[in-house]
Amino acid sequence: MLRRTARLATGLLKIEACVLLVFLSFSCSSNKNLSHLSLSITPDWTLGENEGDLNYIFGGISGIEEDSEGNIYVLDFKFWNLRKFDQNRKFVKTIASRGVGPGEISQFPVAMTLKNEKIYVILINPVLIYDTGGNFLKSFKPTILPRYIAIDPAGNIVLANVNVRAIHQLFYIFDPEGQFKTSFGAAFRAPNQDFKKITETWLPSSIFISGEGKLYVTDPFEYAIYVYSGTVLERKITRKSANFETPHLVQDEKGNHYKNGGLRAVAEYGDYLLVFLEGEEKGRFIEVFDKKSLKYLGSTEMDRRGYFMNVSAGGSIFVWDEDQAKIVRYKLSINP
């Protein structure tokens, strides 16, 4: 699944053959290696079936989001649809399905995010916007091919540009109506000849906008997180971590290559900044920082089952377990 998703993204989006989703899951509770904090991750529920009602069957997941009322939104790249479930995991409606009309999914669904009671879905090119009631609001076509999407507190839309080699700028900002505002940033350079054989310019491994409007960008090759205020680089977070595995290329049985190791994602939870790491040999970890001082507070190890998808503002961690065809939600809690 991981390799297949990377190949789909490579073929359809013409971006670097890197892992879009990584294996990540959690034991019933964990508080290892945390000298300053008590951290626990507990399984909460599962959603999905192998047979029966098609509304509960998933093919492949591009995104999972949770709103403030606990409703769940699932973007499926195999079935090309966006579904809504209530807080009790009961199917509510299919918000968007495959088609060419307004609000329909006409291209490969790449990713999604939820902000200010709006759902933003990026396809290979268009950006589709819905409200959490499932109503289609608007769409626009940026002049780039977007890979990642994040929304700032003012509703401005930040997209990471796939076609960096041709258009040069990495990030493009659009106002809430989809009008272009500005662009900035440069792509990452391949660190060695192996990566250069795929492409010399690489996207970050993830982007994230905090509640304060800071843009966090994870380096695809090093333990480095770039923090932007607007379009200005404010600081760079680095750390020599024993949990960090230097990214390298892995070849699958068909000869395709994908990137393994490094930083996977950044998220915030209360007063903490969470950094997710993944590696083929060392495994998967969460490292915890104080959000204001960025002081490192500790880490916890996780097992390798499932694909990490998202962390909601309420501390829900979503994992896609393809083997069981289920979405698993875990609850995260951190205590000083």
MOBEL-V159671 format. One record per run of one state. SS is the DSSP state (@ for helix, = for strand, . for the rest). FROM is the first residue (numbers start at 0). LEN is the number of residues. If there is no record, write none. Layout:
SS:FROM:LEN + SS:FROM:LEN
//
This chain:
.:0:1 + @:1:12 + .:13:8 + =:21:2 + .:23:14 + =:37:10 + .:47:6 + @:53:3 + .:56:4 + =:60:6 + .:66:5 + =:71:5 + .:76:4 + =:80:5 + .:85:5 + =:90:6 + .:96:1 + =:97:1 + .:98:6 + =:104:1 + .:105:5 + =:110:5 + .:115:2 + =:117:5 + .:122:3 + =:125:6 + .:131:4 + =:135:6 + .:141:4 + =:145:6 + .:151:5 + =:156:5 + .:161:2 + @:163:4 + .:167:3 + =:170:4 + .:174:5 + =:179:5 + .:184:3 + =:187:2 + .:189:3 + @:192:6 + .:198:2 + =:200:2 + .:202:3 + =:205:4 + .:209:4 + =:213:5 + .:218:5 + =:223:6 + .:229:2 + =:231:7 + .:238:9 + =:247:4 + .:251:5 + =:256:4 + .:260:1 + =:261:8 + .:269:2 + =:271:7 + .:278:5 + =:283:7 + .:290:5 + =:295:7 + .:302:4 + =:306:5 + .:311:4 + =:315:6 + .:321:4 + =:325:10 + .:335:1
//
